[in-house]
Amino acid sequence: MSITNSIIVVIALTIGSDSFAQETIRLAYGHNYPPFSWLEQGEVKGLQVDILTELFEKRLGIKAIHKAYPWKRAQWQVQSGLADAMLTLKTAKRSQYSLATEQALIPVGSYLFTYINYPRMDELSKLDNVNIKDFRVVQYLGGSLQGLPADHGNIATVPEIAAALKFLAHRRADLFIDNPYVTRLAIKQLQLDNIIIQLPKIISTEKYHLLISKKSKIIKLLPKIEQSIQAMKNDGTLNKLYKKYL
């Protein structure tokens, strides 16, 4: 190979390497969803942030830009292409504007919450997706309502999880349904421990996947992202991060 050709090869490899290294990803989070994500003095923190920092910056060499918003707006950021991705549940609506990784990053379950001395407590232990329609449910904007039948019409919607729990505490709803990690922490912060209780009944078992906007150039890296997620599972990194927060 001539000296000229050798120089061309080196330059090409350098450009390819630098273009990958200079790649950035804009990540959207809920601004008040601890322990998964929250804002603290202008910085986004939480389990999701640590997982995605590990995935993109440490494993793939891609700079991650973390931004937190009210949850409905965070989803809109991904839908509009202003953000590249978010870490959340797959739903039919979200699949219209995003592609999900095959592998999940966080396992979650949806549980029932009600208020102490709820008069129909015995019935709650026998709930399924058929007779849950007989109960008033409160949820917050952007919530997935996982586990509810499509024709459930008795749902009150409020802006955020704190408002939903206060709504339940005032007995304006029978049930709140969400993952226990976020809900228990919110109950404690709101000092509603002596009013709201979690029931052992699990409504659904779901998993958080990385959802990448269909308008994002990051989609081309999906195979590498899948490989890195698998590596994080194999070497125990994900379990270590779960133990830190959950």
C-alpha positions in Angstrom: 0.0 0.0 0.0 1.4 3.5 -0.9 2.0 6.2 1.7 -0.8 8.2 0.2 -3.3 5.4 0.5 -2.2 4.7 4.0 -2.8 8.3 5.0 -6.3 8.1 3.4 -7.2 5.0 5.4 -6.0 6.5 8.7 -8.0 9.7 8.1 -11.1 7.7 7.2 -10.8 5.6 10.4 -10.2 8.7 12.5 -13.2 10.5 11.1 -15.4 7.5 11.6 -14.3 7.1 15.2 -14.6 10.8 16.0 -18.1 11.0 14.5 -19.2 8.2 16.8 -17.5 9.6 19.8 -19.0 13.1 19.2 -22.5 11.6 18.9 -24.9 13.0 21.6 -28.2 11.7 22.9 -30.9 13.9 24.4 -32.8 12.0 27.1 -36.2 13.1 28.5 -37.3 12.2 32.1 -40.1 13.0 34.5 -39.1 15.9 36.7 -40.7 14.5 39.9 -40.7 10.7 39.8 -38.3 9.5 42.4 -36.5 7.1 42.7 -36.5 6.8 38.9 -35.9 10.5 38.1 -36.2 13.9 39.7 -34.7 17.4 39.6 -32.4 18.5 42.3 -30.9 22.0 42.1 -31.2 21.9 38.3 -29.6 18.5 37.9 -31.5 15.4 36.9 -30.9 12.5 39.2 -32.3 8.9 39.8 -32.1 5.3 38.7 -33.0 6.0 35.1 -30.2 8.7 34.8 -27.6 6.3 36.2 -28.7 3.5 33.9 -28.7 5.6 30.8 -25.4 7.3 31.7 -23.8 3.8 32.0 -25.4 2.7 28.8 -24.5 5.6 26.6 -21.5 7.4 28.1 -19.6 4.4 29.6 -20.5 1.7 27.2 -21.1 3.5 23.9 -19.0 6.6 24.3 -22.0 8.9 23.5 -22.5 12.1 25.5 -25.8 12.0 27.3 -27.8 15.2 27.8 -30.4 14.8 30.6 -33.5 17.0 30.7 -36.5 16.6 33.0 -40.0 17.9 32.5 -43.6 17.3 33.7 -44.2 13.8 32.4 -46.7 14.6 29.7 -44.3 17.2 28.3 -41.3 14.7 28.5 -43.2 12.3 26.3 -44.0 15.1 23.8 -40.3 15.9 23.6 -39.7 12.4 22.3 -42.8 12.5 20.1 -41.7 15.7 18.4 -38.1 14.7 18.1 -36.8 17.4 20.4 -35.5 14.6 22.6 -34.1 11.3 21.3 -35.3 8.8 23.9 -37.0 8.1 27.2 -37.0 5.1 29.5 -40.6 4.0 30.2 -43.3 1.4 29.5 -44.2 0.5 25.9 -47.7 1.4 25.0 -49.7 1.5 21.8 -49.7 5.3 21.7 -46.0 5.6 22.3 -45.2 3.0 19.6 -46.7 5.4 17.1 -43.8 7.8 17.5 -41.0 5.6 19.0 -39.1 2.4 18.6 -38.5 0.3 21.7 -35.5 -1.8 22.5 -36.2 -5.5 22.6 -34.6 -5.8 26.0 -36.0 -4.1 29.1 -33.9 -2.1 31.5 -36.1 -1.9 34.6 -38.7 -4.4 35.7 -41.8 -2.9 37.3 -45.2 -4.0 38.6 -48.4 -2.1 39.0 -50.1 -2.4 42.4 -53.3 -1.3 44.0 -53.4 1.5 46.5 -56.4 2.6 48.5 -57.2 4.4 51.8 -57.3 2.8 55.2 -60.7 1.4 56.3 -61.9 1.4 52.7 -65.4 -0.2 53.0 -65.0 -2.6 50.1 -61.6 -4.0 51.1 -62.7 -7.6 50.8 -63.7 -7.1 47.2 -60.3 -5.7 46.3 -58.6 -8.9 47.2 -60.6 -10.6 44.4 -60.1 -7.9 41.7 -59.5 -8.8 38.1 -59.7 -6.9 34.8 -63.4 -7.6 34.6 -64.8 -6.2 37.8 -62.3 -3.4 38.4 -64.6 -1.3 36.3 -66.9 -1.1 39.3 -64.3 1.1 41.1 -63.3 4.7 40.8 -59.7 5.1 39.8 -57.5 8.2 39.9 -54.5 8.6 37.6 -52.1 11.4 36.6 -51.4 12.9 33.2 -49.0 10.8 31.2 -49.7 7.7 33.3 -49.9 4.5 31.4 -53.0 3.1 33.1 -51.4 -0.4 32.7 -53.7 -3.2 33.6 -57.0 -1.4 33.1 -59.5 -2.6 30.6 -59.8 -0.4 27.5 -63.5 0.3 28.2 -62.9 1.4 31.8 -64.6 4.8 32.0 -64.6 5.6 35.7 -61.2 7.3 35.7 -60.3 10.7 37.2 -57.1 12.4 35.8 -55.0 14.9 37.7 -51.7 16.6 36.8 -49.2 14.7 38.9 -48.8 11.7 41.2 -48.9 13.9 44.3 -52.3 15.3 43.3 -53.5 11.7 42.6 -52.5 10.5 46.1 -54.2 13.5 47.7 -57.3 12.8 45.6 -57.3 9.2 47.0 -56.6 10.3 50.5 -59.7 12.6 50.4 -61.7 9.5 49.3 -62.7 11.0 46.0 -61.5 7.7 44.4 -61.4 4.1 45.4 -58.0 3.1 43.9 -54.7 4.4 42.6 -52.6 2.0 40.4 -48.9 2.5 39.9 -45.5 0.9 40.6 -44.7 0.6 44.3 -41.3 2.3 44.3 -42.5 5.7 43.1 -45.8 5.5 45.0 -44.5 4.5 48.4 -41.9 7.3 48.3 -44.5 9.8 47.3 -46.8 8.7 50.1 -44.0 9.1 52.6 -43.0 12.6 51.3 -46.7 13.7 51.5 -47.0 12.2 55.0 -49.9 10.1 54.0 -48.5 6.9 55.5 -51.4 6.6 58.0 -54.0 7.2 55.3 -53.0 5.3 52.1 -52.0 1.6 52.0 -50.6 -0.7 49.3 -52.5 -3.9 48.7 -50.6 -7.1 47.7 -52.7 -7.5 44.6 -50.5 -6.9 41.5 -52.5 -5.7 38.5 -49.8 -6.1 35.9 -46.1 -6.8 35.5 -44.5 -4.5 33.0 -40.9 -3.5 32.1 -39.3 -0.2 31.2 -37.7 -0.1 27.7 -35.7 2.5 26.0 -38.1 4.2 23.6 -36.2 6.0 20.8 -38.0 8.7 18.8 -38.6 7.7 15.2 -37.2 11.2 14.3 -33.9 10.5 16.0 -30.7 9.5 14.2 -29.9 7.4 17.3 -32.1 4.7 15.8 -29.2 3.6 13.6 -27.3 2.6 16.8 -30.1 0.2 18.0 -28.1 -3.0 17.5 -25.2 -1.6 19.5 -27.6 -0.4 22.2 -29.1 -3.9 22.5 -25.6 -5.4 22.8 -24.7 -3.0 25.6 -27.9 -3.7 27.5 -27.2 -7.4 27.4 -23.7 -6.8 28.6 -25.0 -4.7 31.5 -27.2 -7.6 32.5 -24.5 -10.2 32.2 -21.9 -8.4 34.2 -24.3 -7.4 37.1 -24.3 -3.7 36.5 -28.1 -3.4 36.3 -28.6 -5.3 39.5 -26.1 -3.1 41.3 -27.9 0.0 40.2 -31.3 -1.5 41.2 -29.9 -2.1 44.7 -28.8 1.5 45.0 -32.3 2.9 44.6 -34.9 0.2 45.0 
